[in-house]
Amino acid sequence: MLRTLTALAVLAISSGCATRPPAPHPIESPVELPPEAPIERSDRRAQLVQLASQQLGAPYRYGGATPAGFDCSGLVQFVHAELGLALPRTAAAQFAAAAPRRAAELAPGDLVFFRGERGRIDHVGIYAGHGHFVHAPREGRPVSVERLDDDGYFARRFAAGGTFIPE
């Protein structure tokens, strides 16, 4: 019994985002992504953004990696898997494995990583362009769109970008 409880605890701790970012203010209406050009099949970056956008409104579920419920890294992993790209499970592991991108170089489909209170990477989203990113924020908040520069929480905690799309 003790082994089972220990295994479940380890699984829960390692299964998703380490902490849940607090909502600095309630969102009264969903933010819409800016209009983009039609997506061509060959544009994997645009496909990532489109697939992430299709999950808007999906519920948050800690450790979740399906449309029935996502945590931040589960959403990122799911969207990439839809395009045949295998990613690590947690935000920290995704950060460690991604090819780095500076903030000035972010392109739609890149990942945006955030540091928590203790300075560790604990949150990830998918950059959608024009300063927007799609993410699974926290319990009680569904997959949604935020701005990197509008929200004090995310602006202060932005760590870096990364990508799994070969250039």
N, C-alpha and C positions, 0 to 999 in steps of 0.2 A: 504494500500500500504506500509506504514512504517513497519507494522508487517511482511509482506511478505519479504521485503528487509532485515529486521533484522534477520528473520529466515534463509534466504539464506546465510547471512554473517556468522552466527553461524555454519551452516552446512558446509560451505566451510572451515572455520578455523579448525573445529574438524574432518574433513574427512580423513586426511592423515598425511603425515610427516609435521612437523612444519616448517622446512626450507629445502631448497634444497642444498645439498653439492655442492660446486663449483668443476668443473673439474680442477685438478691441471695441467693436461697436456692432450692433445688429445690422444685418443687411435687409433693408426693407423690400428691395426688388432685385432680382438677379442682374448681374452685370452681363452685357452681351459682348461677345467677341466682335472685333471690328470686321467689316466685310473684307473678304480676301478674294483673289482671283480663283476661278474654277480649279479644282484639284486634278492634276494629271496622275494617272496610275504610277508613273515612274518617280514621282516626287514623294519619297518616303517621309520626309519631314512634314509635308502637308498632310499626309495620311495619318501620321501620329497625332497631329492637332485635331484632325477630323474625328478620329476614333476616340480621343479624349473628350471632345465636345459632345459626342454621342452619349457619354456617361454622365453629363450634367444632370443633377437631380438624384443620382443614385445615392442611396444612404451610406453614411459612414459606418463602418464596422471594423473595430480594432482587429488586426490580423486578417481582414478580408481582402480577397483578390479576385472577386467576381462581381458582375453587375448586381448581384443580390446585396452586396455591401463591400466597400473598399476602405482600406486605410491608405495613407499617402503613397507608400512604396508599393502596395498591392495594385493601386491604379496604374502606376508607371509600369510595373512588371506586366500587367494584363495587356495594356495597350501595345507594348513592344512585342509581346508574345503573339498578338494578332497579326503582326507583320513578320513573324518567324524569328524574332530576336530574343534570345534567352538572356535575362538579366538576373543579378543577385536579388534576394528578397527584401533586404532592409535598406532604408535610406542611406545609412552609413556605408554599407557594402556597395551600393550603387555608386555612391560618391567615389569610393576607392577604386572602382573598376572603370569608371567613365573616362573618356578622353577629356581633359580640361578645356573649358571655354571661359574667356574673360567676359565680364559683363558687357563690354562694348562690342563683343563679337557674337552675342547671343542671336540665334536664328530660330524661327519656329521649329518645334520638334526637339530642341535642346532641353535638357533638364536644368532646373534651378534648385539649388540646395541651400538649406538654412540651418544655422546653428541654434541650439537651445541655450538654456540658462547656464549650463556648464561648459559651453563652448564646443560641444560635440555636434556633429551633423545629426539632426533628428527629424528633418522634414524635407520633402521633395515635391516638386510639381513639374508640369510640362509647359515650357514656354510657348505661347501662342502667337507672339509678335506684338508690336506696338505697346510693349510694357505689360502685357497681360500674361497670366499663367493659369492653367487648370490644375486643381488639386483636390484632394479629399482632406478638408481642414481638421475636423475633430468631431467627437461624439455630439450628436444633435444637429450637425451642419452637413448637408449633402455635398456631393462633388459640385464645385462651383468655380467661378473665375474671379481672380483678384488682380490687382495691379501691384507691380513690384515697388513702385515709388509712391503710391497714394497711402498705403497702409503702414503706419509707423512700426507695427510689429514686424512685418516682412522686410521693410526697408532697413531696419536696424539689424536684422539677423541674417540677411543675405550673405552667403559665404562664397559661392562661385557657381558657374555653370558647368555643364558636362554634356557629353553626347555619346551615344552608341551607334550613331549613323556614320558609316565610313564616308570620308570626304572624297 
